[in-house]
Amino acid sequence: MDKLLLIPILLPIAGGALLLLASFAEHLKEVGAVGGAKAPAGAEKNPALRGRAVRAAAMAILLASVAAAWYLILTGEKSLTLFTLVQDIPIFFRIDGVSRLFVAVVSVIWAAAGIYSLVYMQHEGEEKRYYGFYLLLYGVLMGLDLAGNLVTMYLFYELVTLTSFPLVLHNGTREAVMAALKYLFYSMCGAYAGLFGIFILNRYCDSLSFTAGGTLGASVQGHEGILLTAVFLMLVGFGAKAGMLPLHAWLPAAHPVAPSPASAVLSGIIVKSGVLAVIRVVFYIVGPDLIRGTWVQYAWMTLALLTVFMGSMLAYREKVFKKRLAYSTVSQVSYILFGLALLSPQGFEGALLHFAGHAVIKCGLFLTAGVFLYRFGYSRVEQLTGMGKKMPVTMWCYTIFSLGLIGIPPTVGFVSKWHLAEGALHLGNAFGALPEESGAWLTEDIGAFSWIGPAVLLVSALLTAGYLLPIVMKGFFPGEEAEGLDLTREEPSPCMLLPLIVLAALTLLLGIFPDALIGYVRTLAYSLL
């Protein structure tokens, strides 16, 4: 039965590969026809029918893969060794507490954005290629989430970059190509920093398999300096995917140029692959005790808070809607990294709660931006005046997402930010008990984060309100600016509207009834810390 772990990995990868092969064969036929060869009879017949067949096949494979993933979530823990890469380092999969949460969130977002794309991608074109990489990427993310050791995780982490890269350059414009190359460069640089750390950890860890509390052996004594350096490089390297300073610049370049459903999963899910890598390294390989009270924790929290503030400020100043949302992602994902950097149960709870909440909210925001772009070609904030009159349901969904991202009750964003602030406020108490020999010469500086952290989060929340709520006000109450505007009611098609409604409902329900999710992440937090 443990082989069931392979179904949500291999099924979408196989389906995506078949669609890409079909797309490649179609292009070869077109090239042959252009070159003078006779195109096959009926090759151009019923293109609309072929498009429907591609979409139906892609959705059937995706929904079957999601169903397989949810079956794994609802059953007990499983593990599977696929093969041995080198001595004592297998390609190994296992579902545990963290992977179960990540698989659930990824599957929900992937299904929502996939259904939305059934209409949107007819506008973008090249559907076989898009759905081919979309399915491939889902399978690769399942492999990343279910990885049972550091080497398996790193293999799929690199594959996430390679399979998401084509989604960024999908439309083939010069801007898209340059953004995709930037994404590739930053991701590879970060991944190589992570690879260096893996080499170092392999020398001092008893095992590279994920174990709660870490796997560092007795040989660590006297080598703390090189280990701390390696861990810091891994935090910065894997933080590149999460958009943390200093390797953040790819994100506001890449996310806006991708098709909107791709932007939704890039911003809601792909950036979280960096978060997952950080969780696995800190809490399952080196253990939090190695870096608690050291310069690594100090630097990590500093970088995370700088990113939170910088991303919010740049989003506030940005006028292109999707780019504003991309800068927002830079800021919001570092909320998660800050919570993890606290190395406390409360901080870990807040980080995982914000991971789930942000994925739902940011996916919804990018899908909303896609509605405006698809129906009217509107890409700038000032063009959205009166949209609440024209698309009231869509704008109400946007309003709920905005309140969630700001952290206003009763949304899930309020729950996660409350726990993050609580974790920061308890930081001084957590470090007061550290013995002097543990590296506690930094505890006074780190204890200052118990008020610096909540202050930065509050300022960021105010900036978030400043760049999201004016769109709501201008949308529903355009005032004199409504003169000359066509405000005839015109909602998007059900395939585009239904995912927005479901995600908005989740934003509220997870905030009104958060006990189950809080209980799950709390149990996980106290098993690690």
N, C-alpha and C positions, 0 to 999 in steps of 0.2 A: 504493500500500500504506500510505502514511502516514495515510490516512483511517481506518485501523483504530484509531487513537487515539480516535476518537469512539465506538466501539462500547461500551466499558465505561462511558462517560459517558452516552450518549443512551439506550441500551437500558434500564437501570434507571429513568432519569427518565421515559421514555415509559410503561414498565410501571406505575410508581408513580402517574403521572398518571391512567392508565386506572382503576386501583383507586379512586383518590380520586373520580373522576367517577362511578363505579358506586356508591360510598358516598353521595355527594351525591344521586344520583337515587333511591336507596333511602329516604333521609330525606324527600325530597319526596313520595314515595308514602305514607309513613307520615303525614306532615302532611296530605296530601289525604284519607286515610282518617279521621283524627281530626276533620277539618273537615266531614265529612259526605259527601265524595265516595266513590264505590264503589271499593274497592281492586281491582286487577286480579285476575282469576281465577288462583288458584294462587300468589298472592303470598306466602302464609304456609306454603306446602307445602314439606316437606322442608328445614327450616332447617339441619339437621345436614349434609345433602348439599351445600347451598350453602356452608357453612363449609368443608367439605373441598375444594370446588372453588376457593375463594379461597386456601386454604393451598397447594394444589397449584400454582396459577397463580403465586403469589408465589415459591415455591421454584424453579419452573422458570425464571422470569425471573432470580432471584438467582444460581442456579448457572450459567446461561448467561453472565451478566455476569462472574462470577468466572472462568469458563473463558476468556473473552475477555481479562480483565485478566492472567491468567497467561500467555496466549499472547504478550502484549506484553512481559512480563517476560523471557521466554525468547528473544525475538528481539532484533535489534540496535536501536540508538538510532533514534528516529523523531521528526519534528517536523511540525507542521501549523499554518499560519496560517488561522484561520477567517474573520476579517474585520478591517478596521481600524476601531477605535473612534473615535479622533481621529488627527490627524497624527502619524505615527511611533510610535503606540502601538497595536499590533494585539492582538486576542484570539488568543493563541498557545499551543500545547500542544507539549510535548516530553517524552520519557522519557529520563532520565539516571540516574546512579548513585543519587542520593538518592531520586528519585521511584520507582525500581524497588523499593527497600527498603520505602518507605511503602506502595506499592500491594500488595506481597506481604503485609505484616502486616495491613493493613486488610481484604484479601480473606479471609484465614484467619479472622480474628475475626468478620467479618460473616457468613460461612457458618456458623461454630459457633453463634453467638447466634441466627441465623435458624432452624437446625434445632431448637435448644432451644425456641424460641418456638412451634413447631407445637403443642406441648401446653400450654405456659404461657399463651398468649394466649387459649385457649378459656375460661380462668378469668377473664381481664380483660375480654373482650368487645371490640366495635368492631374486629374483625379487619381489615376492608377499610381502615379509616382508618389503623390501625397499620401494616399492610404497605405501604400506599400511601406513607406518609412514610418508612418504613424503606428502601424501594427508592429513593425520591427522594434520601434522604440519602446512600446509597451512591454514586449517580451523581455527586452534588455533590462528595463526597470524592474520587472519581476525578478530577474536574475540578481540584480543589485540588492533588492530588498531581502531576498531569501539567501543571500550569500552567508556561509557559515564560518568563513575565515577571511583574513585580511587580503590574501592573494586573490581569492575568488572575487571579493568585493572590488579590488583594484581593476581586475580584468573587465568586469562589467561597468565599472565607473568610466573607463576609457571608451568602452563601446557606447555608453550614453552620449558622449561627445560626438562620436563618429556618426551615430544614427540620428541625432537631433540637428546636426550641422546642415543637412539638406533641407530641413523645414525652414531654416532661417533664410536660405537663398532661393526659396521656391519660385518666386516670381522672376528671378533672373536679372533684375535691374542692377545697375552699377552700385547703387546704395546697398542693395541686398548682398551682393557679392562681397563688398568691402566689410560689411557688418559680420557676415559669416566667417570671413578670414580672421577678423578681430576676435570673434568668439572662439575660433579654433586655436589661435595663438595663445590667448589668455588661459584657456582650459588646459592646453597641453603644458604650458609652463607650470601651472598649479599642480597638475598631475605628476610631473617630474619631481617637484618638491616633495610630494607625497611618496613617490617611489623611493627617493633617497631615505626618507624616514623608515620605510618598510625594511630596507636593507639593514639599517641600524637596529631596529627592533628585533629582527630575526636573529641578531647576535646575542641579545640579552633576554629575550622572552623564552619561557619554557615551551610555549606553543603560540602559533598565530591564529588558532581557533578562538572565536569569540566566547569569552567567559566573563560572567558578571564579576566585577571587581578587578579584572585584569589578570595577566599571565606573566608578569615580570618575575624572574627567578632571583635566587640569592646573589647571582653574579652582578646585579645592579649596583651593589655597594662599591663606592669609589668611582663610579662612572655616571653619576647623576648629571654632570655638566653636559656630556655629549647626548645623553638621552633627552634632557630638557631642550637642547638645541634642535634635535630631530623632531620632537613633538611640536615645537613652535613652527618649524618649517612645514610640517604636515597641517597644522591649523591654518596657516596662511595659504598653503597650496590648495587644500580642499575648500578653504573659504573663498577661493576664486570663483568656484561654481556658484557659491551662495551670494556672490556680489559684495564680499567684505573688502574694505580697504586693505592693501593698496591695489588689489587686482579686480576692481569692480567695473572698469570703464567699458567692458564688452556688453554689459547688460542693457544700458539705455540705447546702445547702438543696435543690438540684435533683436530685441523683443518687438520694437515698433514696426520693423520691416517685414516680419513674418506674417502669414495669413492669421487673422484674428483667432481662430480656434487653436492654431499652433502657438500664438503668443500666450493664450490662456494656459496651456499646459507647460510652456516654458517658464512662465512666471509663477504659476501655482505649484508645479511639481518638479521640473528639472532642476531648479535652483536648490530644491530640498535634497537632491542627491549629495550635495556638498555637506548639508546638515547631517545626513545619515552617516557619511564617512567620518565626520568629526565625532559623532556619538560613539561609533564603533571603536575609534582609536582611543578616545579619552576614557570611556567607561567600560570597555570590553577588552582592551589590550594593555594599555599602560596603567590603568586605574587612576581614579581622581587623586589619590593620596600623593602620587609622585609630583603633581604640579600645584597642589593646594598650598597657598601661601608663598609661592615662588614668583620670580619675575615673569614667568610664562603666563601665569594667571593674570597678573597685573597688566601685561601687554595685551593679552587677549581681550580683557574687558575694555581696555582703552580703545582698541581698534573697533570693537563692536559698537561702542557708544558714539565714537566719531562718525562711523558709518550711518548710524541711526539719525544723527543730526544732519549730516551732510546730505543724505538721500532725501530727507524731508524738505530741506531748504531748496534743493535743486528742483524737486517736484513742484514746490510752491511757485517757483519762478517760470516753470515750463508752460508753454502755450499749446503745444501739440499734445492732443489728448493721450494717445497711446504711449508717447514718450514720458508724459507726466506719470502715468501708471507704472512705467518701467523704473523710473527714479524712486517711486513709492516702494517698489519691490526691494530695491537696494536697501532702503531704510527698514522695512518691516521684517525682512529675513534676518537682519542683524539683531532684532528683538530676540529672536530664537537663540542666536549665538550668544547673546549676553546672558540669557537665562541659563544656558548650558555652562557658561564660564563661571557662574556663581558657585558651581560644584556643591550645591545644596539640594535637598529633596524638593523644597518649594520652588527653587529656580528651575529644576528639571521638569517639574509638573507644568509650570508656566510655559516653558519652551515647547513641550509636546502639545499642550493645548493650543498654543499659537500656531504651531505647525499645521494642525488640522484646520483651525479657523481661518488662517490666512490662505490656505489652499482653496477652500470653498469661496471665500470672499474675492480673492484676486482673480480666480477663474471667472467668476461672475462679472467682475468689472471689465475684464478684457472682452468677454463675449458681448457685453453691452456696447462697448466701443465699436465692436464689429458690426452690430446692428446699424449704428449711425453711418458707418463707413459703407456698408453694403447697400443700404437703401437710398442714401442721399449723397454719398461721397464726402461726408463731413469728417474731417480729421483734426480740426482745431477747436479749442474750447469755446471760443466766441461764437462759433457756428451753431452751438447747441441751444441757443436762446429759443424759448417757446416749445422745446421738445416735450415737456410735460403735458402740454395741451394736445400735441400731435400723437404722442405715444405714451399715454398715461401709465399703462401696465409696465412697460419697459422702464420708465423713469421711476416708478415706485420700487421696482427691483433694484435699480441703481441707488436709490435713496437708502434702502436697507443695507446694501453692500457698503455704502459710504459710512453709515452709522456704525457698522461692524468694524470697519478698518480704523475709525477714530477711537473706538472702544466705549461706545455709549450703550448702556443697558436698554433692552434685554437681549443684546446680541452676544454671540460667542466671543467677539473681540473684547468685550468688557471682561468676561470671565478670564480669558488668557492674560490680559494685561494686569488684572487685579493680582493674579498669582505671581506674575513677574515682579511687580512692585513689592509684593509681600516677601518674595525671596530676597530681593535686594535689601529691604529694610532689616531682615534678619541676618544680614551678612556679618555685621560687626560682632554679634553674639557667636556666630559660627567660628570666627577666628580668635575669639578671646581665649579659648581653651587650648590653642596650639602651643606645644612646648617650644622652647627657644631653639632647640637643635633642629626643628623641622623647617627652618628657613623663615621663621616668623618675624625676621627683621623688617619685613614688608607689611606686616599686618596692619599698622596704623594707616598706611597709604591705601591698602585694599579695603580697610574698614570705611574709609571715606566714600567708597562707592555705595555704601548703604544709603547715602542721601544724594550723591551725584547721579546714580542710576535712575531713581524715580524722577529726579528733576529733568533729566534729558528725555525720559519717556513722556513726561507731561508736556514739555515743549514740543516734542515731535507730534503728540496728539493734537495740540493746538494748530500746528502747521498743516497736519493732515486735514483738519476741519477747514482750514483756509484754502486748500486746493481742491477739495471735493464738494463741500456744501454750496459754494457759489453757483455751481452747475445746477444743483437742485433748485435754488432760489430763482435763477434766471429761467430754468426750465418750466417751473410751475407758475411763476409770477413775472412774465417778461416785461410788463408795464408798457411804456411808450414804444419800446423796441419791437413790440409785436406788430406794429403797423406795417403793412405791406408783406407780412409773412403768411404763407399758406399753412393754416393750423388745422386743416382737415385731418380727422383722426385716421391713423394708418399704422396699425401694429404689424410687426413682422410675422412671418409664417409660423404655424405651430411648432415646427421642428426647431426654430430658433428661439421661440418664446418659452416653450416648455422647460428647457434646461435652466433658463434664467429664473423661472418661478420655483423650480425645485431647489436650486442653489440658494435663493433668497429664503425659502422656507427652512432650509438647513441652518442658515445663519441665525434665524430666530429660534428654532427649536433647540439647537445646541446651546443657546444662551438661556432659554427659559427652563430647559430640563437638562442641565449639565452633569447631574450626579453620576450617571453611568460612565461618561467619559472621564470625569475627574477621578472616580474610583479606580478606573483602569490605569490611568497614568500615575496615580499615587502609589498603587501597588507596585508598579514598575519602578518608580523612583526610589522607594524604600528598599527594593531588592538590590539596588545598585549602590546606594549611598547610606 
